[in-house]
Amino acid sequence: MTAAASLPFQPDDVDVLAGALYTWCAEHNIKLRSQQGLSIASIAIDLYHAGHHTQDELLVALHERELH
């Protein structure tokens, strides 16, 4: 288990993460329950723990990561 996985999430945290993930997957025509969707979910959680605490911040960070 990673350190990020051991930190508890509050309901608002889950809403932010889910909203960003659903939006990103819809933009890229990716099924959430696919391997790629699960991979993006993991990246989104890492970005959340790195300080991107709003849906907009997460989406920007995901798009920036996509460009690298």
Order of alpha helices (4+ residues) and beta strands (2+ residues): alpha-alpha-alpha-alpha
